[in-house]
Amino acid sequence: MLTTKNARNKAISRLQRMIIFTVVGLLLVSVASVNPHHGNVYASTTDDINQPAHNARAHIAFDECPTNSEGEAASAYVFRETMNSFPTGPKDDDEWKALWPGTKWANGPDEGRVVVDSQTAYGGSGKSTRILYPKGGQQSKNSGAQWFIDLKGEYEDLYMSYWVRFDEDFDFVLGGKLPGFGGAVSYEDRTHEWSGRLMWREDGKVEFYVHVPKENNFDPGDRFWWNTEGFQATFVPGRWHHIEIRMRLNTPGQYNGLMEGWFDGVKAASYPNFYFRDAPTRSTKIAWVFSSTFFGGSSSPIWQAKKDEHAWFDEFIVSHSRIGYPGPSANACGHNT
């Protein structure tokens, strides 16, 4: 009887150990499967930003991601504006300049083309800026809006991101401008001024649009499509898209500058060996965000908006390091509830 009882106890003990080992094993597998970088929306090095894991971030649900104001990367911010604290409604030039500290001028608010909108925002809550492109309008005088955002410093290498959404039935016609960086000798001294903006083109295709000092042999006919990584980045009307750009100025007189672009978190453009400035323009730096958006293009009527159009802009960030993609909106079309 003792032998049988001992054997039964040993069998039970072995079964208990097997159960414990199985549970522990499952827990270890579960822990190992968690992405250790899940909470890190931002990359801190150039090598990090080229890793495939960043593209996979596009599949993370919006509500699983930390806000962009959290984490160590926020300490790298030069500038951030969500517009959530802005008073709702249309703005005139003076009101708009007061909302963007350091802005010396604005074009578009006095003409009724700039509205702080509480009905449409990235993520389905908060506020955004709605820009009007009137029917028949083109260029900055009678289409969209422009203003400089003073970065209160002079920089050689910066990242910028923002969200943009076009009307559901937006007609891109031949193209129009979108925000980017700008600079000169300083914000006050506009000698050797340059700008690195974006454009939407036919059917919503994305490209860099660059003006640089005349003396650096830049060919204004060159095109810098967002298609160097195996696909053409293209805006879809009615959906929020995340834009991130990097501009690293060249050593004066050398072809070693860099322009990069990420579309909804996926790298879409890389232009190394770029020439922003000549040796005589050594002090030319990145000094401001050139928030510029309008139809055109040239003064030819073929660039005009065919009907009243709108675009929404949300959360501008400028940073010393990669900002990153916080994931698709739970409300991709962006109408607040």
Secondary structure, DSSP 8 states (H G I E B T S, - for coil): -HHHHHHHHHHHHHHHHHHHHHHHHHHHHHHHTS-TTTT--S--STTGGGSHHHHHGGGS-GGGS--TTSSGGGGGEEEEE--TTS-SEE--HHHHHHHSTT---EESTTTT-EEEESSB-GGGSS-EEEEEE-TT--TTTSSSEEEEEEEEEEESEEEEEEEEEE-TT---TTEEEEEEEEE-S-SS--TT-EEEEEEEEGGGBEEEEEE--GGG---TT--EES-TTSS--B--TTSEEEEEEEEE---TTSS-EEEEEEETTEEEEEEEEE----GGGTT--EEEEEEEE-B-SSSSGGGS-SS-EEEEEEEEEEESS--------TTTT-B--
